Amino acid sequence: MQKRLPDYLKRPIIDTEKTKNVRRILKENCLNTVCENARCPNKNECYTCNTATFLIMGNVCTRNCRYCNIACQKPEKLNLNEPLHIAKAVKDLGLKYAVITSVTRDDLEDGGAEHFANCIYEIRKLSPEVKVEILTPDFKGDKKSLDKIIKADPAVFNHNIETVKALFKSARPQGNYDVSLEVLKYVKENSSIITKSGLMVGLGESVQEIEETLFDLKSVGVDILTIGQYIQPSKKHLEVAKFYTPEEFAELDKLALNVGFTHRQIGPLVRSSYRAAELV
């Protein structure tokens, strides 16, 4: 049974000329957004600010994470024109900071790393002043894939740990906690790229486990941290074990600062790309 959302987790649906314009530009360029596909609660706020988080490589995933609203199905072939479409949308929206994420594509030899890189290259051709943040899957920890990302030199490399080690297999059955840490570590040790990670709370973790996860992220050099409340997308997904109060999020914020995260975004409705430019 799905728990009722507390009022502080509810966002009104507001449609304005700005939100319509964002949707029009996305539609014209045949683009997906994680805002729509993952049912992000901050969608309208971001659209009102003329921004969105682009979702590349299709809108179905090769993994079946039990918290995620994106469907797990056989993916289609890559659209090789997508990087150019992303670049045109970034220009049309007048973005100064672009965030790109993707579904997981374990069917591809490099997990889609080259496709990520091509998006960055195409954006630079049309809008060289734009900073690009990417939120990637783990690429199965493959270093050749990560080298393609490093060569493209995004402003920020984000890979979310998502949950504590004890809950990882139940939430991300095809993922691996240690592999995710190694991905973040490899990028940090082999580039000057800012690294970022985030986790959801409310899946049944303890505060001690959260603290241990933060220390793990700090130990591999993560620069920016996000923490937000897990919200169950449907009855088929993992149930919410706990809704953290705003006061409890304030305590998590203090905890993160004590661990050493000076650049962080922590709150009930925080998502990994929420107000991303403000943290850089």
Secondary structure in CASP SS format (residue, H / E / C, confidence):
PFRMAT SS
TARGET T0000
AUTHOR 0000-0000-0000
METHOD secondary structure of the structure
MODEL  1
M C 1.00
Q C 1.00
K C 1.00
R C 1.00
L C 1.00
P C 1.00
D H 1.00
Y H 1.00
L H 1.00
K C 1.00
R C 1.00
P C 1.00
I C 1.00
I C 1.00
D C 1.00
T C 1.00
E H 1.00
K H 1.00
T H 1.00
K H 1.00
N H 1.00
V H 1.00
R H 1.00
R H 1.00
I H 1.00
L H 1.00
K H 1.00
E H 1.00
N C 1.00
C C 1.00
L C 1.00
N E 1.00
T E 1.00
V H 1.00
C H 1.00
E H 1.00
N H 1.00
A C 1.00
R C 1.00
C C 1.00
P C 1.00
N C 1.00
K H 1.00
N H 1.00
E H 1.00
C H 1.00
Y H 1.00
T H 1.00
C C 1.00
N C 1.00
T C 1.00
A C 1.00
T E 1.00
F E 1.00
L E 1.00
I E 1.00
M C 1.00
G C 1.00
N C 1.00
V E 1.00
C E 1.00
T C 1.00
R C 1.00
N C 1.00
C C 1.00
R C 1.00
Y C 1.00
C C 1.00
N C 1.00
I C 1.00
A E 1.00
C E 1.00
Q C 1.00
K C 1.00
P C 1.00
E C 1.00
K C 1.00
L C 1.00
N C 1.00
L C 1.00
N C 1.00
E H 1.00
P H 1.00
L H 1.00
H H 1.00
I H 1.00
A H 1.00
K H 1.00
A H 1.00
V H 1.00
K H 1.00
D H 1.00
L H 1.00
G C 1.00
L C 1.00
K C 1.00
Y E 1.00
A E 1.00
V E 1.00
I E 1.00
T E 1.00
S E 1.00
V C 1.00
T C 1.00
R C 1.00
D C 1.00
D C 1.00
L C 1.00
E C 1.00
D C 1.00
G C 1.00
G C 1.00
A H 1.00
E H 1.00
H H 1.00
F H 1.00
A H 1.00
N H 1.00
C H 1.00
I H 1.00
Y H 1.00
E H 1.00
I H 1.00
R H 1.00
K H 1.00
L H 1.00
S C 1.00
P C 1.00
E C 1.00
V C 1.00
K E 1.00
V E 1.00
E E 1.00
I E 1.00
L E 1.00
T C 1.00
P C 1.00
D C 1.00
F H 1.00
K H 1.00
G H 1.00
D C 1.00
K H 1.00
K H 1.00
S H 1.00
L H 1.00
D H 1.00
K H 1.00
I H 1.00
I H 1.00
K H 1.00
A H 1.00
D C 1.00
P C 1.00
A C 1.00
V E 1.00
F E 1.00
N E 1.00
H C 1.00
N C 1.00
I C 1.00
E E 1.00
T C 1.00
V C 1.00
K H 1.00
A H 1.00
L H 1.00
F H 1.00
K H 1.00
S H 1.00
A H 1.00
R C 1.00
P C 1.00
Q C 1.00
G C 1.00
N C 1.00
Y H 1.00
D H 1.00
V H 1.00
S H 1.00
L H 1.00
E H 1.00
V H 1.00
L H 1.00
K H 1.00
Y H 1.00
V H 1.00
K H 1.00
E H 1.00
N C 1.00
S C 1.00
S C 1.00
I C 1.00
I E 1.00
T E 1.00
K E 1.00
S E 1.00
G E 1.00
L E 1.00
M E 1.00
V E 1.00
G C 1.00
L C 1.00
G C 1.00
E C 1.00
S C 1.00
V H 1.00
Q H 1.00
E H 1.00
I H 1.00
E H 1.00
E H 1.00
T H 1.00
L H 1.00
F H 1.00
D H 1.00
L H 1.00
K H 1.00
S H 1.00
V C 1.00
G C 1.00
V C 1.00
D C 1.00
I E 1.00
L E 1.00
T E 1.00
I E 1.00
G E 1.00
Q E 1.00
Y C 1.00
I C 1.00
Q C 1.00
P C 1.00
S C 1.00
K C 1.00
K C 1.00
H C 1.00
L C 1.00
E C 1.00
V C 1.00
A C 1.00
K C 1.00
F C 1.00
Y C 1.00
T C 1.00
P H 1.00
E H 1.00
E H 1.00
F H 1.00
A H 1.00
E H 1.00
L H 1.00
D H 1.00
K H 1.00
L H 1.00
A H 1.00
L H 1.00
N H 1.00
V H 1.00
G C 1.00
F C 1.00
T C 1.00
H E 1.00
R E 1.00
Q E 1.00
I E 1.00
G C 1.00
P C 1.00
L C 1.00
V C 1.00
R C 1.00
S C 1.00
S C 1.00
Y C 1.00
R C 1.00
A H 1.00
A H 1.00
E H 1.00
L H 1.00
V C 1.00
END
